[in-house]
Amino acid sequence: MGTEPTLGDGAPSEQWYEYQGAPTGQDLECEGWRQEAALRMLNNNLDPDVAEKPEDLVVYGGTGRAARSWDAYDAILAELRSLADDETLLVQSGKPVGRFPTHERAPRVLIANSNLVGNWDNWDHFHELEAEGKIMYGQMTAGSWAYIGTQGIIQGTFETLAELARQHYDGDLTGKTVVTAGLGGMGGAQPLAVTMNEGVCIAAEVDEDRIDRRLETGYCMEKADDIEEAIERAEEACDAGEPYSVGVHVNAAELLETMLEQGYVPDVITDQTSAHDALEGYYPDGYTVEDADALREDDPDAYLEESLDTMERHVDAILELQERGSIAFEYGNNIRGQVQDHRGMENAFDFPGFVPAYIRPQFCRGKGPFRWAALSGDPDDIHRTDEAILELFPEKDHLRRWIDLAQEQVQFQGLPSRVCWLGYATDGEEHTERARFALRINELVADGEISAPIVVTRDHLDAGSVASPNRETEAMKDGTDAVADWPILNALVNCAGGADIVSVHDGGGVGIGNSLHTNNHVVLDGSDLAAEKAKAVFTTDPGMGVIRHADAGYEEALDEARQSNVRIPMGED
């Protein structure tokens, strides 16, 4: 893990300066809307209002990039502009490497990011290659051009906390304090997700600019430099039964250790720092951001050791708070795995990950963060999709609550977008939930009620497209946590279904060698072809979640398969 990667390749592209986000409106730069959607989504990833460090091609997670270099970015745009409706562009770790004649129903873009062969699948080898400009870390939605800012992760965090509240409290977090850390591109959703569930949030963040950004966008209410003051404000809000959030400018380990010293035990403790990358994503205690960045530049090996030392203290504090009564869970950043692997902490996994604790029953039914973006750039188009989803599923009270909250509290970033959790369930209808929604949106585009095509994609937190033993597939019932056949099958079957972009990645939010995961896009342009592709992909994609969990023996998945007529050849054995 010791070689420091090189980000970008000099000054940003002049094209990026001109775009400053996705093009919008009806005029096309490309040969068709499927190619245009790829161009717009790539640029949306690098919108300064969306990305963490777009001038370095970094979208989120410390090093998750949308393209390998600025030359590669320019080349991708050039290829997309001239790409025909029967051609497919191949992108290898953020660099366009080939273009072939295929056919109209084939994906327009195929992407593979960060993938290494088993014995070499580690940070050391990855960083060596990255420093030589031969590979990049794509996270998941960064390298697949599907990131939509913090508005993308917000519902997953909301759903996790809502399920926690159902399991442990009376259905919401009124009067309860959630303590966490990390207010970057993913973790920045946490304060708002807590207050949406009526709770109180204290969030540590060492980078004050990130706190300020969350204040500006409405994701966090207040800022404090003093830990005691933050605790006092949180306790007052709890006593009043009022939602409240405060970002504390402090290292996470210091925040938790201070709470232990003072005998303060929050109701819930979690973490969403970028601990998956100890060199680029996580800050050691005792340094300002500027001093830490200088240490990383001058002595990356020393930085790495200090970062891991801080992580060890961080996890120790979480375990002690759990011992004293806090509900503790890891939010998918592999901090437990880091200290187990590099500090020999045998009890690191004595608190669970969020998926086995709160989310897996939804995965069993093919549910996950289904998201869409308005290529027009017009917020009214997203508001029309909100109406459509509530018209289609009037019985889903939880969905209505989410849409109402999102409309009121979630600001758009870049292309207006929305997220909701829909799954496989046919409920006696011909098509799955996701397919029914997609077909309705396609109709609205065709009828002109939505002014330009909608592109549908999803998050990496998904039911059937991920193998991640410290996150999505942690503690599988049959012990198949690390079986990576499932995401590969997901990518293959979504290609067969006709997704417009299909991508395969190593690492995601847990780090190189710790996961394999895939993503896809479908462009709803109002055409008959888009409808056919939507029917197929929005059956195959959530269906992978059902069959993957049915194969592992989960009764909820087997029940979904029976109810929705999912064919599982050996499912009764």
C-alpha positions in Angstrom: 0.0 0.0 0.0 3.0 2.3 0.1 3.3 3.9 -3.4 1.5 7.2 -3.7 -0.7 7.4 -6.7 -0.6 10.3 -9.2 -3.9 11.9 -9.9 -4.7 13.3 -13.3 -2.0 14.3 -15.7 -1.5 18.0 -15.4 -4.0 20.8 -16.0 -7.6 19.9 -16.5 -9.0 19.6 -20.0 -10.2 22.7 -21.7 -13.3 20.9 -22.6 -14.0 20.3 -18.9 -13.6 24.0 -18.2 -16.2 24.7 -21.0 -18.7 22.1 -19.7 -18.5 22.6 -15.9 -21.1 19.8 -15.7 -23.4 18.0 -18.0 -24.8 19.6 -21.2 -28.6 19.9 -21.0 -31.5 20.5 -23.3 -32.6 18.9 -26.5 -29.6 19.5 -28.8 -27.3 16.4 -29.2 -23.5 16.4 -29.6 -23.6 12.7 -30.4 -25.2 10.4 -33.0 -28.0 9.4 -30.7 -29.4 9.7 -27.2 -27.7 6.6 -25.9 -24.3 8.0 -26.7 -25.4 11.5 -25.5 -26.5 10.0 -22.2 -23.0 8.6 -21.7 -21.4 11.9 -22.5 -23.7 13.8 -20.2 -23.4 11.4 -17.3 -19.6 11.4 -17.5 -19.6 15.2 -17.4 -22.2 15.2 -14.6 -19.8 13.1 -12.6 -17.2 15.9 -12.9 -19.6 18.8 -12.2 -18.0 21.0 -9.5 -21.3 20.9 -7.6 -21.2 17.0 -7.7 -17.6 15.8 -7.5 -15.1 16.1 -4.6 -12.1 17.2 -6.6 -13.1 17.4 -10.3 -9.9 19.2 -11.3 -8.1 16.0 -10.4 -10.8 13.8 -12.0 -11.7 12.6 -8.5 -15.5 12.1 -8.1 -15.7 10.8 -4.5 -14.0 8.4 -2.0 -10.6 10.1 -2.1 -9.4 8.6 -5.3 -12.5 7.4 -7.2 -12.2 8.8 -10.7 -14.3 9.1 -13.8 -11.4 8.9 -16.3 -7.8 7.9 -16.0 -6.3 11.1 -17.3 -7.4 14.3 -18.9 -6.1 13.0 -22.3 -8.3 9.9 -21.7 -11.3 12.1 -20.8 -10.9 14.1 -24.1 -10.5 10.9 -26.1 -13.7 9.4 -24.5 -15.7 12.5 -25.5 -14.4 12.3 -29.0 -15.3 8.6 -29.4 -18.8 9.1 -27.9 -19.5 12.0 -30.3 -18.9 9.8 -33.4 -20.0 6.5 -32.0 -22.7 4.9 -34.2 -25.9 3.2 -33.1 -24.4 -0.2 -33.9 -21.0 0.3 -32.3 -19.6 -0.3 -28.8 -16.8 1.6 -27.1 -14.6 -0.2 -24.7 -13.1 1.7 -21.7 -10.4 0.1 -19.6 -9.9 1.8 -16.2 -10.9 5.1 -17.5 -9.1 5.0 -20.9 -10.8 4.3 -24.2 -9.1 1.3 -25.7 -11.3 0.0 -28.5 -14.4 0.4 -30.6 -16.1 -2.3 -32.5 -19.2 -2.8 -34.7 -21.8 -4.7 -32.7 -25.6 -4.2 -33.2 -28.3 -1.8 -32.1 -29.4 -3.6 -29.0 -25.8 -4.1 -27.7 -24.4 -1.7 -25.0 -22.9 1.5 -26.4 -20.2 1.5 -23.8 -18.5 -1.4 -21.8 -16.3 -0.4 -18.9 -13.9 -2.4 -16.7 -12.2 -0.6 -13.8 -9.4 -1.6 -11.4 -9.7 -5.3 -12.0 -6.6 -7.4 -11.1 -5.8 -11.1 -11.1 -6.1 -12.7 -7.6 -2.5 -13.0 -6.5 -1.9 -9.4 -7.6 -5.2 -8.0 -6.4 -3.9 -5.7 -3.6 -3.2 -2.0 -3.0 0.6 -2.3 -3.4 0.4 -3.6 -7.0 -2.5 -1.4 -7.8 -0.7 1.8 -6.7 2.4 0.8 -8.7 0.3 0.5 -11.8 -1.6 3.7 -11.0 1.6 5.7 -10.5 2.6 4.5 -14.0 -0.7 5.7 -15.5 -1.8 2.1 -16.4 -4.9 1.8 -14.2 -7.3 3.9 -12.1 -9.6 3.4 -9.1 -13.1 3.8 -10.3 -14.9 3.3 -6.9 -18.2 2.3 -8.5 -20.5 5.1 -9.6 -17.4 7.3 -10.3 -15.9 5.0 -12.9 -19.3 3.9 -14.3 -20.4 7.5 -14.8 -23.4 7.1 -12.5 -22.6 9.3 -9.6 -25.2 12.0 -8.8 -23.7 13.6 -5.7 -24.8 13.1 -2.2 -28.4 12.9 -3.4 -27.5 9.4 -4.7 -26.6 7.8 -1.4 -29.1 9.6 0.8 -31.9 7.1 0.4 -29.7 4.1 1.2 -28.6 5.8 4.4 -32.3 6.8 5.1 -33.5 3.2 4.6 -30.7 1.8 6.8 -31.6 4.1 9.6 -35.3 3.6 9.1 -34.9 -0.2 9.5 -32.6 0.4 12.6 -35.4 2.5 14.1 -38.0 -0.2 13.3 -35.8 -2.9 14.9 -34.7 -1.0 18.0 -37.1 1.8 18.7 -40.7 2.8 17.8 -40.2 3.3 14.1 -38.2 6.5 14.1 -35.2 8.1 15.9 -37.0 10.8 17.9 -34.9 11.6 21.0 -32.0 9.4 19.8 -28.5 10.4 18.9 -26.5 9.0 16.0 -22.7 9.6 16.2 -20.7 9.1 13.0 -17.8 10.5 11.0 -17.1 11.4 7.4 -19.0 14.2 5.5 -17.5 13.6 2.0 -19.3 12.5 -1.2 -20.9 9.5 0.4 -20.8 10.2 4.2 -22.2 13.7 3.7 -25.7 12.2 3.4 -25.7 10.9 7.0 -26.8 14.0 8.9 -29.8 14.5 6.7 -30.7 10.8 6.7 -30.7 11.0 10.5 -32.9 14.1 10.7 -35.3 12.6 8.0 -35.8 9.8 10.5 -36.5 12.4 13.3 -33.1 11.8 15.0 -30.1 13.8 16.2 -26.7 13.5 14.5 -23.2 14.4 15.6 -20.7 13.9 12.7 -17.0 14.3 12.9 -15.1 15.6 9.9 -11.5 16.7 9.8 -11.9 18.7 6.6 -13.8 21.8 7.5 -14.6 22.6 3.9 -16.7 19.5 3.7 -18.7 20.5 6.7 -19.3 23.9 5.1 -20.4 22.3 1.9 -23.0 20.2 3.8 -24.3 23.3 5.5 -24.6 25.1 2.2 -26.6 22.3 0.6 -28.9 21.6 3.6 -27.5 18.2 4.5 -26.3 19.4 7.9 -27.8 22.1 10.2 -24.9 23.5 12.2 -21.1 23.3 12.7 -19.1 23.2 15.9 -15.3 23.2 16.7 -15.9 22.2 20.3 -16.9 18.6 21.1 -18.5 19.4 24.4 -20.6 22.1 22.8 -21.8 19.7 20.1 -22.8 17.1 22.7 -24.7 19.8 24.7 -26.6 20.9 21.6 -27.4 17.3 20.7 -28.7 16.5 24.2 -30.9 19.6 24.1 -32.4 18.5 20.8 -33.0 15.0 22.1 -34.7 16.4 25.2 -36.9 18.5 23.0 -37.6 15.6 20.6 -36.5 17.7 17.6 -34.4 16.6 14.6 -30.9 18.2 14.7 -27.5 17.7 13.1 -24.1 19.2 13.8 -20.8 18.7 12.0 -17.8 18.8 14.4 -14.4 19.8 13.0 -12.4 17.1 14.6 -10.8 13.7 13.8 -13.2 10.8 14.4 -11.0 9.0 16.8 -10.6 12.1 19.0 -14.4 12.6 19.0 -15.2 9.1 20.2 -12.4 9.0 22.8 -13.6 12.3 24.2 -17.1 10.9 24.5 -15.7 7.9 26.3 -13.7 10.1 28.7 -16.9 12.1 29.5 -19.1 9.1 29.9 -21.3 10.1 27.0 -22.8 7.1 25.3 -24.8 7.8 22.1 -27.7 5.6 21.1 -26.2 4.7 17.7 -22.5 4.7 16.6 -21.3 4.1 13.0 -18.8 5.6 10.5 -18.5 6.6 6.9 -15.0 7.9 6.5 -13.1 6.7 3.4 -11.3 4.1 5.5 -11.2 1.7 2.6 -8.1 3.6 1.4 -5.7 4.3 4.3 -3.4 6.4 2.2 -5.7 8.7 0.2 -9.1 8.4 1.9 -8.5 8.5 5.7 -6.8 11.2 7.8 -4.6 10.3 10.8 -5.2 12.1 14.0 -3.0 15.0 15.1 -2.7 16.7 11.7 -4.6 19.4 9.9 -5.7 18.5 6.4 -2.8 20.6 5.0 -0.2 19.0 7.2 -1.6 15.5 6.5 -1.5 16.1 2.7 2.2 17.2 3.1 3.1 14.1 5.0 1.4 11.9 2.4 3.5 13.7 -0.3 6.8 13.5 1.6 6.5 10.1 3.3 3.6 8.0 2.2 4.8 5.0 4.3 4.7 7.1 7.5 1.3 8.5 6.6 0.0 5.0 6.1 1.2 3.8 9.5 -0.3 6.8 11.3 -3.5 6.4 9.4 -3.8 2.8 10.4 -2.9 3.6 14.0 -5.8 6.1 14.1 -8.1 3.6 12.6 -7.2 1.2 15.4 -8.1 3.8 18.0 -11.3 4.6 16.0 -12.5 0.9 16.0 -11.4 0.4 19.7 -13.7 3.4 20.6 -16.6 2.0 18.6 -16.3 -1.3 20.4 -16.1 0.3 23.8 -19.2 2.4 23.1 -21.0 -0.7 22.0 -19.9 -2.4 25.2 -21.4 0.6 27.1 -24.7 0.4 25.3 -24.5 2.0 21.9 -26.0 0.2 18.8 -22.9 -0.1 16.6 -22.6 -0.9 12.9 -20.1 -0.4 10.1 -21.4 1.5 7.1 -19.5 -0.4 4.4 -16.1 1.4 4.4 -14.1 -1.6 5.5 -12.6 0.0 8.6 -13.0 -3.3 10.5 -11.1 -5.2 7.7 -8.3 -2.6 7.7 -7.5 -3.0 11.4 -8.0 -6.7 11.4 -5.6 -7.2 8.4 -3.0 -4.5 9.3 -3.2 -4.3 13.1 -4.1 -7.8 14.0 -7.3 -6.7 15.8 -9.0 -10.0 16.3 -12.3 -8.5 17.6 -12.6 -5.9 14.9 -15.8 -7.6 13.5 -17.5 -7.8 16.9 -19.9 -5.1 15.5 -21.9 -5.9 12.4 -22.0 -4.4 8.9 -25.1 -2.6 8.0 -26.2 -5.0 5.3 -26.6 -8.2 7.4 -28.0 -6.0 10.2 -30.6 -4.0 8.3 -30.7 -4.3 4.5 -30.5 -8.0 3.5 -34.2 -8.8 3.6 -34.7 -6.1 0.9 -31.9 -7.5 -1.1 -33.6 -10.9 -1.0 -36.6 -9.4 -2.9 -34.3 -7.7 -5.5 -34.6 -4.2 -3.9 -31.8 -1.7 -4.1 -31.1 2.0 -4.9 -32.7 2.4 -8.3 -31.9 6.0 -9.6 -32.6 8.1 -12.6 -31.4 11.5 -14.0 -33.1 14.0 -16.2 -30.9 14.6 -19.3 -32.8 17.8 -20.0 -31.5 19.4 -16.8 -35.1 20.5 -16.0 -36.2 19.8 -12.4 -39.8 19.6 -13.7 -38.9 16.4 -15.4 -37.9 14.8 -12.1 -41.1 16.1 -10.5 -43.1 14.4 -13.2 -41.3 11.1 -12.5 -42.2 11.6 -8.8 -45.8 11.8 -9.7 -45.5 8.8 -11.9 -44.0 6.5 -9.3 -46.7 7.5 -6.7 -49.4 6.9 -9.3 -48.0 3.4 -10.1 -47.5 2.4 -6.5 -50.2 4.2 -4.4 -50.2 1.4 -1.8 -46.5 2.0 -0.8 -46.8 4.4 2.1 -43.1 4.3 2.8 -42.3 5.2 -0.8 -44.7 8.2 -0.6 -43.0 9.3 2.6 -39.6 9.1 1.0 -40.7 11.1 -2.1 -42.3 13.8 0.0 -39.2 14.1 2.1 -36.8 14.1 -0.9 -38.8 16.8 -2.7 -38.8 19.0 0.5 -35.2 18.4 1.7 -32.9 17.0 -0.9 -31.3 19.6 -3.2 -30.5 18.6 -6.7 -26.8 18.5 -7.7 -25.8 18.6 -11.3 -28.4 16.8 -13.4 -31.7 16.7 -11.5 -32.0 13.1 -10.2 -34.0 10.9 -7.9 -33.4 7.6 -6.0 -35.9 5.1 -4.7 -35.9 1.5 -3.7 -37.8 -0.7 -6.1 -37.4 -4.4 -6.5 -38.5 -7.5 -8.5 -42.1 -8.0 -7.2 -44.6 -8.4 -10.0 -47.6 -8.4 -7.7 -49.7 -10.2 -10.3 -48.6 -7.8 -13.1 -46.8 -8.8 -16.2 -43.6 -6.9 -15.3 -41.4 -6.2 -12.3 -41.7 -3.1 -10.2 -38.7 -1.5 -11.8 -39.8 -2.5 -15.4 -43.3 -1.0 -14.8 -41.8 2.3 -13.6 -39.3 2.4 -16.5 -42.0 1.7 -19.1 -44.2 4.4 -17.7 -41.3 6.9 -17.8 -40.5 5.9 -21.4 -44.2 6.6 -22.3 -44.0 10.0 -20.7 -40.9 10.8 -22.7 -42.6 9.6 -25.9 -45.7 11.8 -25.2 -43.6 14.9 -24.4 -44.7 15.1 -20.8 -41.0 14.7 -19.9 -38.9 17.0 -22.1 -35.9 14.8 -22.8 -34.8 11.2 -22.1 -34.3 9.9 -18.6 -31.3 7.7 -17.9 -31.8 5.0 -15.3 -28.9 3.5 -13.3 -28.2 2.5 -9.7 -25.9 2.6 -6.8 -23.2 0.0 -5.8 -25.3 -0.9 -2.8 -27.3 -3.6 -4.8 -28.9 -6.9 -4.3 -27.4 -9.1 -7.0 -24.4 -7.3 -8.6 -21.9 -7.3 -5.8 -19.6 -9.7 -4.1 -18.2 -7.9 -1.1 -17.5 -10.0 2.1 -17.1 -6.9 4.3 -20.2 -5.2 3.0 -23.1 -6.4 0.7 -22.3 -10.1 1.0 -21.1 -10.1 4.6 -22.1 -13.1 6.7 -24.1 -14.8 3.9 -26.3 -17.7 5.2 -24.4 -20.3 3.1 -20.9 -18.9 3.6 -20.6 -17.7 -0.1 -19.5 -14.2 0.9 -16.6 -14.1 -1.5 -18.1 -15.9 -4.5 -17.7 -13.4 -7.4 -19.6 -15.4 -10.0 -22.7 -13.5 -9.2 -21.6 -10.0 -10.3 -20.1 -11.4 -13.4 -23.3 -13.1 -14.3 -25.1 -9.8 -13.5 -23.0 -8.0 -16.0 -23.4 -10.7 -18.6 -27.1 -11.0 -18.3 -27.6 -7.2 -18.4 -25.5 -7.1 -21.6 -27.9 -9.8 -23.0 -30.8 -7.7 -21.9 -29.5 -4.7 -23.8 -28.3 -2.2 -21.1 -26.8 0.9 -22.7 -23.7 1.0 -20.4 -22.4 -2.1 -18.5 -19.4 -1.9 -16.2 -17.4 -4.2 -14.0 -15.2 -3.0 -11.1 -12.9 -4.2 -8.3 -12.7 -2.4 -5.0 -15.7 -0.1 -4.7 -16.1 1.4 -1.2 -14.1 -1.3 0.6 -10.8 -1.3 -1.4 -8.8 -3.2 -3.9 -9.1 -7.0 -3.5 -12.2 -6.7 -1.3 -15.1 -6.7 -3.8 -16.2 -7.2 -7.3 -19.3 -5.3 -8.5 -21.1 -4.2 -11.6 -23.4 -1.4 -12.9 -25.6 -0.6 -15.8 -27.5 2.3 -17.5 -30.7 2.2 -19.6 -31.7 5.3 -21.6 -35.4 5.9 -21.8 -35.8 7.9 -24.9 -39.4 7.2 -25.7 -38.6 4.6 -28.4 -40.0 1.1 -28.8 -36.4 -0.2 -28.6 -35.9 1.5 -25.2 -39.2 -0.1 -24.0 -37.9 -3.6 -25.0 -34.6 -3.0 -23.4 -36.2 -1.7 -20.2 -38.5 -4.8 -19.9 -35.4 -7.1 -20.2 -32.9 -5.2 -18.0 -35.3 -4.3 -15.3 -36.2 -8.0 -15.0 -32.7 -9.4 -15.2 -31.0 -6.8 -12.9 -33.3 -7.1 -9.8 -33.9 -10.8 -10.6 -30.2 -11.4 -9.9 -30.8 -10.3 -6.4 -33.6 -12.8 -6.0 -31.7 -15.8 -7.4 -28.5 -15.0 -5.7 -30.2 -14.9 -2.3 -32.5 -17.8 -3.1 -29.4 -19.9 -4.0 -27.9 -19.0 -0.5 -31.1 -20.3 1.1 -32.9 -17.1 2.2 -36.6 -17.8 2.7 -37.5 -14.3 1.7 -35.8 -14.8 -1.7 -37.4 -18.2 -2.2 -40.8 -16.6 -1.3 -40.2 -13.8 -3.9 -39.3 -16.3 -6.5 -42.5 -18.3 -5.9 -44.7 -15.2 -5.8 -43.1 -13.6 -8.9 -42.5 -16.8 -11.0 -38.8 -16.5 -11.0 -37.4 -19.6 -12.6 -34.7 -21.2 -10.4 -33.8 -24.6 -11.9 -32.8 -26.3 -8.7 -34.6 -24.0 -6.3 -36.6 -26.7 -4.5 -33.6 -28.9 -3.7 
